[in-house]
């Protein structure tokens, strides 16, 4: 579960799979970007070691 901030992520290398509670898994790879909203509930599964740039905004 995420806290009370937005998190912008940009994947530099590796692969991650995010599965929101009650939703379908989404795979992100090098070059992909996404935003996790406050209160996100789900599973973060690292498929390959990930390097990322991220920014949190409250």
C-alpha positions in Angstrom: 0.0 0.0 0.0 1.3 3.4 -0.9 1.2 6.3 1.4 -0.3 9.8 0.8 2.0 10.8 -2.1 2.0 10.5 -5.9 5.0 8.7 -7.2 6.3 9.1 -10.8 8.6 6.3 -11.9 10.7 6.0 -15.0 12.3 2.5 -15.5 15.9 2.8 -16.6 16.6 -1.0 -16.8 14.9 -4.2 -15.7 11.3 -5.4 -15.6 8.6 -4.9 -13.0 5.0 -6.2 -12.9 2.4 -4.1 -11.0 -0.9 -5.7 -10.1 -3.5 -3.3 -8.6 -5.9 -4.9 -6.1 -8.7 -6.4 -8.1 -7.0 -5.5 -11.4 -4.9 -7.1 -14.1 -1.1 -7.2 -14.0 0.8 -4.5 -16.0 4.4 -5.1 -17.0 6.9 -2.1 -17.2 10.3 -2.3 -18.9 13.2 0.0 -19.6 11.9 3.3 -21.1 8.4 3.0 -19.6 7.0 5.6 -17.1 4.0 5.5 -14.8 2.4 7.2 -11.9 1.3 5.5 -8.7 -1.5 7.4 -7.0 -1.9 8.0 -3.2 -3.4 5.0 -1.5 -2.4 2.5 -4.3 -3.0 -1.0 -3.1 -1.4 -3.9 -5.1 1.6 -6.0 -5.6 5.0 -4.9 -7.0 6.8 -7.9 -8.5 10.4 -7.4 -9.7 11.0 -9.8 -12.6 14.5 -8.5 -13.4 16.6 -6.2 -11.2 15.2 -2.7 -11.7 16.9 0.7 -11.8 14.5 3.6 -11.8 14.2 7.3 -11.4 11.4 8.4 -9.2 9.8 11.5 -7.8 7.3 11.7 -5.0 4.8 14.6 -4.8 2.6 15.2 -1.9 
